Amino acid sequence: MRIIPDSELIINSDGSVFHLHIKPEQLSDKIIMMGDPERVTLTASFFDTIECNIQSREFHTITGTYKGKRITAISHGIGPDNIDIVLTELDALANVDFNTREVKKGFKQLTMVRVGTSGGLQPYCPIGSYVVAAKSIGFDGVLNYYDGRNSITLNDFEAAFKKHVGWNPQHCAPYVIKADESLVEQVGHDMIKGVTISAIGFYGPQGRHVRIPLANPDLNSKIETFRFGEDMITNYEMESAPLAGLGRLMGHRAMTVCTIIANRLAGESNANYKGSIEDLIKKVLDRI
């Protein structure tokens, strides 16, 4: 058995994992994830009991019970790089013995649902609708650093997308990944099933022009017209692809569902989306 070196997996002196600062016994196998630490507080307000409440940087974790189910709510902050941190540490909490630093013989599968906000790219994804990232296109490059990437990605879809948009080779190579199909049906059976882009940033990488001109100003218009079979790209966000991809590589069930707070085609947005995100959190808590 491989002994994982201290430098590869840092364990704090109190027995908690390095960034999240939670211990293995504080993690449930049902996890609801979100970017904003305050949304963890909102999610836990629906819990019947609370076991632990831990804050470390942007990572806020509360484990408790909801209608008899033990659930962990955790914030991952913004961006795909944080997903790499959070998923690796969650998987370690579930599947690494922190005393021996060996992978446990019995695999523990986690179920992870990310609840987020997003900008819609199609007219049938209006503000206030819920879109499940049944498939995701990762512009982030995170999955490209792990072995087995091509065995879980939709490579024909990826090739067609790169050809259609004239992919800039200076960008990270995109990858296309499916969320866990059974989880998508369990949580999002009555929601829009979409193809979601996970961008590497919020402004230029999503085609927003504030002061600095864009290197590829027509990329979004090409994205909006892309078709692969019956699939069209529905929305932009920043985390669904690395979540689904790393989840598959690790053997976990993972998916993202977003409430649409802006429609890029119409140029409209809604900064007061608390009600819709609260309703979506309740739905996920009931269905996870």
Secondary structure in CASP SS format (residue, H / E / C, confidence):
PFRMAT SS
TARGET T0000
AUTHOR 0000-0000-0000
METHOD secondary structure of the structure
MODEL  1
M C 1.00
R C 1.00
I C 1.00
I C 1.00
P C 1.00
D C 1.00
S C 1.00
E C 1.00
L C 1.00
I C 1.00
I E 1.00
N C 1.00
S C 1.00
D C 1.00
G C 1.00
S C 1.00
V E 1.00
F C 1.00
H C 1.00
L C 1.00
H C 1.00
I C 1.00
K C 1.00
P H 1.00
E H 1.00
Q H 1.00
L C 1.00
S C 1.00
D C 1.00
K E 1.00
I E 1.00
I E 1.00
M E 1.00
M E 1.00
G C 1.00
D C 1.00
P H 1.00
E H 1.00
R H 1.00
V H 1.00
T H 1.00
L H 1.00
T H 1.00
A H 1.00
S C 1.00
F C 1.00
F C 1.00
D C 1.00
T E 1.00
I E 1.00
E E 1.00
C E 1.00
N E 1.00
I E 1.00
Q E 1.00
S E 1.00
R C 1.00
E C 1.00
F E 1.00
H E 1.00
T E 1.00
I E 1.00
T E 1.00
G E 1.00
T E 1.00
Y E 1.00
K C 1.00
G C 1.00
K E 1.00
R E 1.00
I E 1.00
T E 1.00
A E 1.00
I E 1.00
S E 1.00
H C 1.00
G C 1.00
I C 1.00
G C 1.00
P H 1.00
D H 1.00
N H 1.00
I H 1.00
D H 1.00
I H 1.00
V H 1.00
L H 1.00
T H 1.00
E H 1.00
L H 1.00
D H 1.00
A H 1.00
L H 1.00
A H 1.00
N H 1.00
V E 1.00
D E 1.00
F C 1.00
N C 1.00
T C 1.00
R C 1.00
E E 1.00
V E 1.00
K C 1.00
K C 1.00
G C 1.00
F C 1.00
K C 1.00
Q C 1.00
L C 1.00
T E 1.00
M E 1.00
V E 1.00
R E 1.00
V E 1.00
G E 1.00
T E 1.00
S E 1.00
G E 1.00
G E 1.00
L C 1.00
Q C 1.00
P C 1.00
Y C 1.00
C C 1.00
P C 1.00
I C 1.00
G C 1.00
S C 1.00
Y E 1.00
V E 1.00
V E 1.00
A E 1.00
A E 1.00
K E 1.00
S E 1.00
I E 1.00
G E 1.00
F C 1.00
D C 1.00
G C 1.00
V H 1.00
L H 1.00
N H 1.00
Y H 1.00
Y C 1.00
D C 1.00
G C 1.00
R H 1.00
N H 1.00
S H 1.00
I H 1.00
T C 1.00
L C 1.00
N H 1.00
D H 1.00
F H 1.00
E H 1.00
A H 1.00
A H 1.00
F H 1.00
K H 1.00
K H 1.00
H H 1.00
V H 1.00
G C 1.00
W C 1.00
N C 1.00
P C 1.00
Q C 1.00
H C 1.00
C C 1.00
A C 1.00
P C 1.00
Y E 1.00
V E 1.00
I E 1.00
K E 1.00
A C 1.00
D C 1.00
E H 1.00
S H 1.00
L H 1.00
V H 1.00
E H 1.00
Q H 1.00
V H 1.00
G H 1.00
H C 1.00
D C 1.00
M C 1.00
I E 1.00
K E 1.00
G E 1.00
V E 1.00
T E 1.00
I E 1.00
S E 1.00
A C 1.00
I C 1.00
G C 1.00
F C 1.00
Y C 1.00
G H 1.00
P H 1.00
Q H 1.00
G C 1.00
R C 1.00
H C 1.00
V C 1.00
R C 1.00
I C 1.00
P C 1.00
L C 1.00
A C 1.00
N C 1.00
P C 1.00
D C 1.00
L H 1.00
N H 1.00
S H 1.00
K H 1.00
I H 1.00
E H 1.00
T H 1.00
F C 1.00
R E 1.00
F E 1.00
G C 1.00
E C 1.00
D E 1.00
M E 1.00
I E 1.00
T E 1.00
N E 1.00
Y E 1.00
E E 1.00
M C 1.00
E C 1.00
S H 1.00
A H 1.00
P H 1.00
L H 1.00
A H 1.00
G H 1.00
L H 1.00
G H 1.00
R H 1.00
L H 1.00
M H 1.00
G C 1.00
H C 1.00
R E 1.00
A E 1.00
M E 1.00
T E 1.00
V E 1.00
C E 1.00
T E 1.00
I E 1.00
I E 1.00
A E 1.00
N E 1.00
R C 1.00
L C 1.00
A C 1.00
G C 1.00
E E 1.00
S E 1.00
N C 1.00
A C 1.00
N C 1.00
Y C 1.00
K H 1.00
G H 1.00
S H 1.00
I H 1.00
E H 1.00
D H 1.00
L H 1.00
I H 1.00
K H 1.00
K H 1.00
V H 1.00
L H 1.00
D H 1.00
R H 1.00
I C 1.00
END
